[in-house]
Amino acid sequence: MIDLRSDTLTIPDDEMLKTILSAKLGDDGRVDENGRGEDLSVNELEDIAARLTGKDEGVLFSSGTLANTAAILTYCSPGDKVLVDEILHIYKSEKVVFEKSVGQLIPVLYKLNEKSKPDTQHLRQLMEENDIKLLCIENTHNFSGGVCLDANDLKEIYDLAKEFNIHVHMDGARLFNATASLNVDPKDLCKYVDSLMFCISKGLGAPIGSLLCGNNNFIKKLRQKRKLLGGNMRQAGVIAAPGIHALKHNIEKLKEDNENAKYVSEGIKDLKKIKVQDKVQSNIVMLDVSNTGMSPEEYCEAARKKGLKIRPVLENKVRLVFYNGINRKDADEVIKIIRDIDKSM
Ligand SMILES: *Cc1c(COP(=O)(O)O)cnc(C)c1O
């Protein structure tokens, strides 16, 4: 069975797991006057994250959802308005900061343009019409099929936000898939956001964790929010050590995942009933199944019977995600399965 439901399916290899045995551990919830915890492995991971992204500090979280939530609630108070697009992970999937029982923030929806990037004209209009506290963007953009925002896109968005004194938070769950695809230094993208989150638990292959990066003042308040939300951990070096290993060894490998995604999309683009996403930019491929006579759920079931696990997303699409457990031979098999299904329709 080839499983392309998500890049969260990566399983840590022995080399990564071994790093836990020799990790220097301590109580990360016990902090000194600088706000640093006593787990040296966590501190090392946070410092690497800060260095990679060009921010002052990084903070380890157990999940990306918790990291995004803590960041957004650091910027905003109940009733504040936040710019999100309709299929932004934070809005569509996580929801927590907009929940009446939790964050109580008000979403203001901006449009994506024909390239599935934030429509800056619409953003400007919304900024003029509303008192906006925060703008959230996503890079790569999951539900539009791993679309990458490059430095020019980000600069334009950032400059606009600063005109209106609005903070910019980037959900960079797959930031390093974006930098691999664009062939840029992460710092060159991250300088155009005030804060960002990236996951070590996805394509980078670590079992658990996400890093939130930003500048000193912000991070000081963020650490208080993390504690308030129950996000402090104790000997979290057991998750930081595999994370350090991931950042040292697995960033380069993301290129292969991006290439496999493109390879599969090329191998099925002539099919009539399945419409494959136009320009695959990273490790995600979306298939539009509306002309197949099957629902996304039915299509996924048909694929499963042939040995391919995939996931329905949005109204009429299924998603394929490539990660380090999937090689070129698997990619060939995926092409064959999708072509087989098409023939049998
Ligand atoms: C996975 C993901 C997150 C965070 O997910 P967690 O499962 O909470 O770690 C956030 N944003 C995007 C775009 C994601 O794909």
The ligand as an SDF file (V2000), in Angstrom:
LIG
                    3D

 15 15  0  0  0  0  0  0  0  0999 V2000
   -0.1550   20.5000    9.3550 C   0  0  0  0  0  0  0  0  0  0  0  0
   -0.4290   21.9060    9.2340 C   0  0  0  0  0  0  0  0  0  0  0  0
   -0.4860   22.7460   10.3500 C   0  0  0  0  0  0  0  0  0  0  0  0
   -0.2810   22.2960   11.7640 C   0  0  0  0  0  0  0  0  0  0  0  0
   -0.7230   21.0430   12.0340 O   0  0  0  0  0  0  0  0  0  0  0  0
   -0.5160   20.2460   13.3800 P   0  0  0  0  0  0  0  0  0  0  0  0
   -1.0760   18.9130   12.9910 O   0  0  0  0  0  0  0  0  0  0  0  0
   -1.2970   20.9320   14.4230 O   0  0  0  0  0  0  0  0  0  0  0  0
    0.9280   20.1700   13.7170 O   0  0  0  0  0  0  0  0  0  0  0  0
   -0.7120   24.0760   10.1270 C   0  0  0  0  0  0  0  0  0  0  0  0
   -0.8450   24.5770    8.8770 N   0  0  0  0  0  0  0  0  0  0  0  0
   -0.7810   23.8030    7.7990 C   0  0  0  0  0  0  0  0  0  0  0  0
   -0.8940   24.4270    6.4580 C   0  0  0  0  0  0  0  0  0  0  0  0
   -0.5880   22.4420    7.9220 C   0  0  0  0  0  0  0  0  0  0  0  0
   -0.5280   21.6900    6.8260 O   0  0  0  0  0  0  0  0  0  0  0  0
  1  2  1  0
  2  3  1  0
  2 14  2  0
  3  4  1  0
  3 10  2  0
  4  5  1  0
  5  6  1  0
  6  7  2  0
  6  8  1  0
  6  9  1  0
 10 11  1  0
 11 12  2  0
 12 13  1  0
 12 14  1  0
 14 15  1  0
M  END
$$$$
